[in-house]
């Protein structure tokens, strides 16, 4: 019978450590494995598909256990982090060989989604942001940090919605709060945005980076900075020397747009599959370095609103456009520059290896070449601001070149990483090892000749050291007592001699001392590089900016983009032959139909009509993307463009519900519309697509008309409003700032042909049945739909005529033949049958075609009264 036993000292140690990290999986080092116990083991074995075993098998209460080899643990940890979990690494901090009793163990690092330094989950061209959020009197303080690059920024906003907008704009993976604070915000971020939530005590500002917080001593934002630094100190448990100077920014210093605009415009993630392909970022990204890719994403997230800064970027883009050969040379050189920011981060963390340092050296070798090209550009176009900041770090490059082998191994503890000539003592060890091995080779030849055994060899393994090996077939040829037997194998015997043992001792001693010295020398080199991290990070930022500017120049030349002009005195938009940059790239220039956008003089609203699939949404999106590209500092897809500088951008495009948040499609539509109406200014851009379609026809039409009037009369923002409510097109008669435009379409031999051309005036019809035909709906269904459409149109005409003849007053006409069913009116028998049939329908298992047929039957039943 299994006996219940008390916990062993080791398990007691485990439980004491685990108690300190309840929200992380504890990877507990036991020999060559990391082991997990209890609930950690059960959950991790399921997540990683590991074998679940048990400890104390003879006890009543067996302890669940699973483990992974320490040398391959990184892959398993990466997987857990990618799932949003946290891992605490518990190491042996004493040498088991010299320790009596229980080996001391401590957690040396907590790895979380926002603090991971190297992982397959961290994209080279994406920042990995962690945020800290605090409520500070009348504002919300936010600190953003990317531990992989050392970047840290701080800002403040008002309200939860603004916090969420700011965090989602940078795809924040983890958010730190004070325990028990802002619980509803925590829940929203966790459930709706899949953000990992963490807590830090912030007690006594438990960090040592006071030099970073010194400029904020009098700032109301200091507590949220301390919260971030305290959490990083608690989890990383090492010096964070690579954290850069903290910068404060105001959100209104950039073009503001929310997550809905980011999603609807497909700025960095496709609506189809969430990938980068088919997005504006995909189009713009011709960067050659990881740093440039991250900075491009930052510029896309935060377009500028200061005219002088936008023009400054465009001056550099134009300069690169005008210097084709220099730009091509620059691109070739940039390809050879590794990720300086993250190399600096790993150096500070102590995780950099010799190959990383070689990559750093190779990158620094490119800086003088880049500087030469910028010098050529500076002669004509004024690149002195960049030229002065291109520090080649010659001292760092020379240090690495003198110390580190050009092709070192991955391990930094097994030797072969320090060059001969860098350290005299190391050279002596290496000479002893070389001469010893040469002596072994000579001994092998000598013994072969003396014994006449041609396949005699001298070998080495870590257990038995050096040995002389003779095959079983040749053992009889050895004279008695020549060697001392050391090991017997199936097919051979292994021997030694006193002389061989003596030489072995000398070689092994040299090898051990050599490895130890090499590691010591390597860490010395690493520390010297670490002292120059600030210079490295500044250089990385300059290289990243140059890379983004060449990317803008490259795509501007490839797709024939133009430099827009900007006005601070007017909000007029005048784009001649504008294009949707992403659609044009996919379709090809020859097939894309360009369109003008004119919102000039007093025109504030373009009311867009036309059939589905004709290009209304594309037209609206292309304007938004043009504005974003322009305010990033990039040329734009048009033949000519004159633009204002917008402060905010709001979109209400596409039908999408929010099941997690408990909101229907129409509620999402109204919520997004409300955000625009509340926050937009005269300098904002609004894009409204099919507002009101999610509810009853008259409700939707009434809301759409009221929204247009509100925007026109009160906000006066530049607005594109597309609709199928043709009744709204008469608004141009009483709203002087509204102009009707429509997407051209014609019928040829009963077939609908889209012109994709924006024309003045309103569309004459919606062509809904014709679009359904293009979608491939069955011919009988389409024929029936045409018949129903004609009946409805005739009824509509009859009602209009009747209203004109009888002069029915407005209040009474609203209760006419099309009044909605009273919710409390008792249905008749046929209506009750229809209701019962609807209640019994299995909606989820009904195909669209079946639904249409059922709907037709129900309609017939009701109309056959």
CORFENHU-V202775 format. One record per residue. N is the residue number from 1. RES is the residue in one letter. PSI is psi in degrees with one decimal (* if undefined). Layout:
BEGIN
n = {N;N}
res = {RES;RES}
psi = {PSI;PSI}
END
This chain:
BEGIN
n = {1;2;3;4;5;6;7;8;9;10;11;12;13;14;15;16;17;18;19;20;21;22;23;24;25;26;27;28;29;30;31;32;33;34;35;36;37;38;39;40;41;42;43;44;45;46;47;48;49;50;51;52;53;54;55;56;57;58;59;60;61;62;63;64;65;66;67;68;69;70;71;72;73;74;75;76;77;78;79;80;81;82;83;84;85;86;87;88;89;90;91;92;93;94;95;96;97;98;99;100;101;102;103;104;105;106;107;108;109;110;111;112;113;114;115;116;117;118;119;120;121;122;123;124;125;126;127;128;129;130;131;132;133;134;135;136;137;138;139;140;141;142;143;144;145;146;147;148;149;150;151;152;153;154;155;156;157;158;159;160;161;162;163;164;165;166;167;168;169;170;171;172;173;174;175;176;177;178;179;180;181;182;183;184;185;186;187;188;189;190;191;192;193;194;195;196;197;198;199;200;201;202;203;204;205;206;207;208;209;210;211;212;213;214;215;216;217;218;219;220;221;222;223;224;225;226;227;228;229;230;231;232;233;234;235;236;237;238;239;240;241;242;243;244;245;246;247;248;249;250;251;252;253;254;255;256;257;258;259;260;261;262;263;264;265;266;267;268;269;270;271;272;273;274;275;276;277;278;279;280;281;282;283;284;285;286;287;288;289;290;291;292;293;294;295;296;297;298;299;300;301;302;303;304;305;306;307;308;309;310;311;312;313;314;315;316;317;318;319;320;321;322;323;324;325;326;327;328;329;330;331;332;333;334;335;336;337;338;339;340;341;342;343;344;345;346;347;348;349;350;351;352;353;354;355;356;357;358;359;360;361;362;363;364;365;366;367;368;369;370;371;372;373;374;375;376;377;378;379;380;381;382;383;384;385;386;387;388;389;390;391;392;393;394;395;396;397;398;399;400;401;402;403;404;405;406;407;408;409;410;411;412;413;414;415;416;417;418;419;420;421;422;423;424;425;426;427;428;429;430;431;432;433;434;435;436;437;438;439;440;441;442;443;444;445;446;447;448;449;450;451;452;453;454;455;456;457;458;459;460;461;462;463;464;465;466;467;468;469;470;471;472;473;474;475;476;477;478;479;480;481;482;483;484;485;486;487;488;489;490;491;492;493;494;495;496;497;498;499;500;501;502;503;504;505;506;507;508;509;510;511;512;513;514;515;516;517;518;519;520;521;522;523;524;525;526;527;528;529;530;531;532;533;534;535;536;537;538;539;540;541;542;543;544;545;546;547;548;549;550;551;552;553;554;555;556;557;558;559;560;561;562;563;564;565;566;567;568;569;570;571;572;573;574;575;576;577;578;579;580;581;582;583;584;585;586;587;588;589;590;591;592;593;594;595;596;597;598;599;600;601;602;603;604;605;606;607;608;609;610;611;612;613;614;615;616;617;618;619;620;621;622;623;624;625;626;627;628;629;630;631;632;633;634;635;636;637;638;639;640;641;642;643;644;645;646;647;648;649;650;651;652;653;654;655;656;657;658;659;660;661;662;663;664;665;666;667;668;669;670;671;672;673;674;675;676;677;678;679;680;681;682;683;684;685;686;687;688;689;690;691;692;693;694;695;696;697;698;699;700;701;702;703;704;705;706;707;708;709;710;711;712;713;714;715;716;717;718;719;720;721;722;723;724;725;726;727;728;729;730;731;732;733;734;735;736;737;738;739;740;741;742;743;744;745;746;747;748;749;750;751;752;753;754;755;756;757;758;759;760;761;762;763;764;765;766;767;768;769;770;771;772;773;774;775;776;777;778;779;780;781;782;783;784;785;786;787;788;789;790;791;792;793;794;795;796;797;798;799;800;801;802;803;804;805;806;807;808;809;810;811;812;813;814;815;816;817;818;819;820;821;822;823;824;825;826;827;828;829;830;831;832;833;834;835;836;837;838;839;840;841;842;843;844;845;846;847;848;849;850;851;852;853;854;855;856;857;858;859;860;861;862;863;864;865}
res = {X;X;X;X;X;X;X;X;X;X;X;X;X;X;X;X;X;X;X;X;X;X;X;X;X;X;X;X;X;X;X;X;X;X;X;X;X;X;X;X;X;X;X;X;X;X;X;X;X;X;X;X;X;X;X;X;X;X;X;X;X;X;X;X;X;X;X;X;X;X;X;X;X;X;X;X;X;X;X;X;X;X;X;X;X;X;X;X;X;X;X;X;X;X;X;X;X;X;X;X;X;X;X;X;X;X;X;X;X;X;X;X;X;X;X;X;X;X;X;X;X;X;X;X;X;X;X;X;X;X;X;X;X;X;X;X;X;X;X;X;X;X;X;X;X;X;X;X;X;X;X;X;X;X;X;X;X;X;X;X;X;X;X;X;X;X;X;X;X;X;X;X;X;X;X;X;X;X;X;X;X;X;X;X;X;X;X;X;X;X;X;X;X;X;X;X;X;X;X;X;X;X;X;X;X;X;X;X;X;X;X;X;X;X;X;X;X;X;X;X;X;X;X;X;X;X;X;X;X;X;X;X;X;X;X;X;X;X;X;X;X;X;X;X;X;X;X;X;X;X;X;X;X;X;X;X;X;X;X;X;X;X;X;X;X;X;X;X;X;X;X;X;X;X;X;X;X;X;X;X;X;X;X;X;X;X;X;X;X;X;X;X;X;X;X;X;X;X;X;X;X;X;X;X;X;X;X;X;X;X;X;X;X;X;X;X;X;X;X;X;X;X;X;X;X;X;X;X;X;X;X;X;X;X;X;X;X;X;X;X;X;X;X;X;X;X;X;X;X;X;X;X;X;X;X;X;X;X;X;X;X;X;X;X;X;X;X;X;X;X;X;X;X;X;X;X;X;X;X;X;X;X;X;X;X;X;X;X;X;X;X;X;X;X;X;X;X;X;X;X;X;X;X;X;X;X;X;X;X;X;X;X;X;X;X;X;X;X;X;X;X;X;X;X;X;X;X;X;X;X;X;X;X;X;X;X;X;X;X;X;X;X;X;X;X;X;X;X;X;X;X;X;X;X;X;X;X;X;X;X;X;X;X;X;X;X;X;X;X;X;X;X;X;X;X;X;X;X;X;X;X;X;X;X;X;X;X;X;X;X;X;X;X;X;X;X;X;X;X;X;X;X;X;X;X;X;X;X;X;X;X;X;X;X;X;X;X;X;X;X;X;X;X;X;X;X;X;X;X;X;X;X;X;X;X;X;X;X;X;X;X;X;X;X;X;X;X;X;X;X;X;X;X;X;X;X;X;X;X;X;X;X;X;X;X;X;X;X;X;X;X;X;X;X;X;X;X;X;X;X;X;X;X;X;X;X;X;X;X;X;X;X;X;X;X;X;X;X;X;X;X;X;X;X;X;X;X;X;X;X;X;X;X;X;X;X;X;X;X;X;X;X;X;X;X;X;X;X;X;X;X;X;X;X;X;X;X;X;X;X;X;X;X;X;X;X;X;X;X;X;X;X;X;X;X;X;X;X;X;X;X;X;X;X;X;X;X;X;X;X;X;X;X;X;X;X;X;X;X;X;X;X;X;X;X;X;X;X;X;X;X;X;X;X;X;X;X;X;X;X;X;X;X;X;X;X;X;X;X;X;X;X;X;X;X;X;X;X;X;X;X;X;X;X;X;X;X;X;X;X;X;X;X;X;X;X;X;X;X;X;X;X;X;X;X;X;X;X;X;X;X;X;X;X;X;X;X;X;X;X;X;X;X;X;X;X;X;X;X;X;X;X;X;X;X;X;X;X;X;X;X;X;X;X;X;X;X;X;X;X;X;X;X;X;X;X;X;X;X;X;X;X;X;X;X;X;X;X;X;X;X;X;X;X;X;X;X;X;X;X;X;X;X;X;X;X;X;X;X;X;X;X;X;X;X;X;X;X;X;X;X;X;X;X;X;X;X;X;X;X;X;X;X;X;X;X;X;X;X;X;X;X;X;X;X}
psi = {133.1;138.7;138.2;127.9;155.1;164.3;140.0;162.3;-37.6;-45.1;-33.1;-40.0;-43.9;-48.0;-37.4;-39.1;-42.8;-34.2;-28.2;-16.6;64.4;-23.4;10.7;150.0;124.9;112.3;102.6;118.0;122.5;101.0;-123.3;10.6;154.8;123.7;149.4;145.8;164.9;-136.4;-35.2;-44.8;-44.2;-46.5;-45.7;-36.6;-34.9;-44.9;-38.2;1.3;48.5;158.2;126.6;118.2;-161.5;157.1;154.6;54.4;-22.6;-0.2;160.9;-41.4;94.7;149.3;114.9;141.8;141.5;164.0;167.2;147.4;140.1;-31.4;-17.7;15.1;-30.0;-42.7;-41.3;-41.4;-42.8;-42.5;-44.4;-42.0;-40.1;-26.6;-5.0;9.5;173.4;147.9;128.8;123.7;114.6;116.5;159.9;120.6;11.9;153.7;118.1;-27.4;-29.0;6.3;132.5;132.8;-151.7;128.7;133.1;135.0;146.1;152.2;125.1;-14.1;143.7;120.3;127.6;167.3;-30.1;-6.1;3.6;135.4;-43.0;119.4;155.5;-14.5;-9.8;113.3;136.3;-33.9;18.7;137.8;154.5;88.8;140.9;145.5;153.8;136.0;133.5;149.2;120.2;93.6;-109.3;10.5;168.5;120.7;137.9;127.4;130.5;136.9;144.0;104.7;-27.8;-26.8;-15.1;3.9;140.0;131.1;155.3;144.3;178.5;150.8;177.0;119.3;158.6;-41.0;-38.8;-35.0;-48.0;-41.6;-43.9;-41.7;-41.5;-24.7;-26.9;10.6;50.3;133.5;-20.6;140.9;133.5;131.8;163.7;142.5;133.9;1.8;147.5;48.1;-38.5;-36.7;-40.2;-46.2;-40.3;-45.7;-38.5;-45.9;-39.8;-27.9;3.1;41.5;136.7;132.4;133.6;167.1;143.9;142.8;-34.0;20.5;127.0;28.7;63.2;61.0;164.3;8.8;50.4;-24.1;-25.2;-31.9;-11.3;-43.6;-12.0;16.4;-35.9;4.5;143.6;-10.3;-4.6;-40.3;-37.5;-26.5;-45.9;-37.5;-45.2;-49.5;-35.2;-42.2;-42.6;-39.8;-40.7;-38.2;-33.2;-27.9;40.7;171.0;141.2;57.2;-15.7;-3.8;124.1;170.3;130.6;129.0;138.5;138.6;155.8;132.8;-28.1;6.9;-4.8;164.1;124.1;127.6;148.8;-177.5;-33.0;-39.2;-41.7;-40.6;-50.8;-34.9;-5.0;56.1;-45.1;-5.7;130.4;139.8;-28.2;-50.3;4.0;2.8;173.8;-30.4;136.5;12.1;170.4;-38.9;-41.3;-42.0;-45.9;-19.8;90.4;24.5;152.4;-7.3;156.5;-37.1;-42.3;-39.2;-41.1;-39.3;-35.6;-44.0;-38.8;-43.9;-35.2;-38.2;-27.8;71.0;152.4;161.2;2.2;118.8;-43.2;-36.7;-37.8;-47.0;-35.8;-46.1;-43.5;-30.3;-43.7;-39.6;-43.6;-39.2;-45.4;-34.7;-35.4;-4.0;76.9;-50.3;-41.9;-38.6;-42.7;-39.9;-41.3;-42.5;-41.5;-38.0;-41.8;-29.3;-22.4;2.3;121.0;-177.8;89.1;-38.5;-48.3;-26.8;-40.5;-41.1;-44.3;-31.2;-45.5;-35.8;-15.2;16.1;3.7;142.5;-179.6;-35.6;-36.0;-41.9;-35.8;-40.0;-38.6;-44.5;-45.7;-34.2;-44.6;-25.6;-20.6;-18.3;-45.2;-34.8;-41.6;-40.2;-37.6;-41.6;-43.8;-33.7;-41.1;-43.7;-33.1;-25.9;-28.8;-36.7;9.0;69.4;23.3;-31.8;-35.0;-38.6;-41.3;-23.2;-0.9;82.4;114.1;-6.0;53.5;-36.5;-39.3;-44.2;-44.8;-37.7;-49.2;-39.6;-38.5;-32.4;-40.0;133.4;150.2;-27.8;70.7;161.5;168.7;-40.9;141.3;6.5;-3.5;11.3;-171.6;27.2;-18.7;134.5;149.6;136.7;-13.1;-33.6;126.4;-42.5;-41.8;-38.0;-37.2;-44.6;-44.7;-34.8;-40.0;-41.0;-42.1;-45.8;-36.4;-42.1;-32.6;-38.8;-39.2;-42.0;-40.9;-38.3;-39.6;-45.7;-39.1;-44.9;-32.6;-42.5;-39.7;-35.2;-16.1;11.6;105.9;-26.4;11.7;139.0;157.2;123.7;-176.5;139.3;164.5;-21.7;-48.9;-3.5;-147.2;145.7;158.5;124.1;131.7;131.8;154.5;-34.3;-22.5;2.0;-35.4;-18.8;-13.8;137.6;147.2;129.5;5.4;-42.0;162.7;124.4;136.3;-36.9;142.5;127.7;175.4;-42.0;3.7;164.4;143.9;138.7;172.0;171.3;158.3;-40.5;-40.3;-39.7;-40.4;-44.4;-37.0;-43.0;-41.0;-44.0;-46.7;-37.1;-41.9;-39.9;-44.6;-46.1;-35.5;-45.4;-43.4;-41.8;-39.5;-42.0;-41.7;-42.9;-38.7;-46.6;-31.4;-43.7;-44.6;-41.4;-35.3;-38.0;-38.8;-33.8;-17.3;19.1;-40.2;-43.3;-41.0;-43.8;-38.7;-41.1;-42.0;-40.7;-40.2;-44.5;-40.9;-43.4;-44.9;-39.4;-44.2;-40.8;-40.0;-31.5;-44.6;-43.0;-39.2;-48.4;-29.6;-38.6;-44.0;-38.0;11.6;52.0;160.1;159.6;122.3;161.0;151.9;148.5;134.2;-12.3;-10.5;152.7;16.5;137.5;122.2;101.2;124.1;122.1;55.5;155.4;156.9;113.3;-39.7;-45.2;-39.6;-40.8;-40.6;-44.6;-33.2;144.2;-34.2;-25.8;-12.7;133.8;113.6;159.8;150.4;151.5;118.5;113.1;74.4;170.5;-120.8;6.6;120.5;-29.8;128.0;117.4;114.2;124.1;166.9;165.0;160.1;152.5;3.2;-18.4;14.1;-50.0;-38.5;-41.1;-43.0;-44.0;-36.6;-32.4;-45.9;-44.6;-36.0;-43.6;-45.6;-45.4;-44.2;-43.9;-9.3;-22.5;12.5;153.2;165.6;156.1;87.3;169.2;-24.9;141.9;127.8;122.2;152.0;-178.7;116.0;148.4;-29.9;152.9;123.6;137.8;143.6;84.9;135.6;153.1;120.4;129.5;174.7;83.1;-39.6;-41.4;-0.8;30.7;134.5;171.9;-44.7;-37.6;-41.6;-43.6;-47.0;-37.0;-46.1;-39.2;-41.8;-41.2;-40.3;-46.3;-34.3;-41.3;-16.8;149.7;179.7;-24.1;13.7;165.1;126.8;134.5;111.1;119.9;112.3;45.0;133.6;-2.2;-11.9;4.8;-171.5;152.2;-52.6;-37.7;-50.0;-43.4;-41.6;-45.1;-44.6;-46.2;-42.8;-38.3;-44.0;-45.1;-41.9;-45.4;-44.3;-45.2;-37.3;-49.3;-43.7;25.2;152.7;127.5;135.5;125.0;109.1;146.8;157.3;-0.4;91.0;-18.5;-23.2;-16.2;-15.6;-4.9;-24.2;-16.0;-24.6;-3.6;99.9;-24.3;7.4;138.2;133.9;134.7;158.3;158.8;124.9;141.0;142.4;156.7;125.7;115.5;41.6;-0.9;141.7;129.1;120.2;133.8;-18.3;25.2;129.8;124.1;155.0;153.9;178.0;153.3;148.1;-22.3;171.5;-19.0;34.6;-43.0;-37.5;-37.2;-39.0;-35.5;-41.7;-30.3;-11.2;19.8;152.9;143.3;-44.1;-39.0;-45.3;-39.4;-41.5;-40.4;-41.3;-40.3;-46.1;-40.3;-43.2;-41.2;-44.2;-41.5;-39.3;-41.9;-41.2;-43.9;-41.7;-41.8;-41.0;-45.3;-41.5;-38.6;-39.0;-39.1;-40.6;-8.8;49.2;133.8;158.4;-38.3;-37.5;-35.4;-28.2;-12.1;22.0;-150.5;-17.9;19.4;149.6;154.1;126.9;128.6;-25.5;6.3;137.2;120.6;150.3;-173.7;-46.9;-41.1;-37.4;-38.1;-41.5;-44.3;-43.7;-38.4;-39.8;-40.5;-33.1;-11.0;139.8;89.9;-42.1;-24.3;17.4;125.0;158.8;-40.8;-43.3;-39.5;-41.6;-42.6;-42.1;-42.8;-39.0;-42.9;-42.0;-39.5;-42.0;-42.7;-40.3;-35.1;-11.2;24.6;*}
END
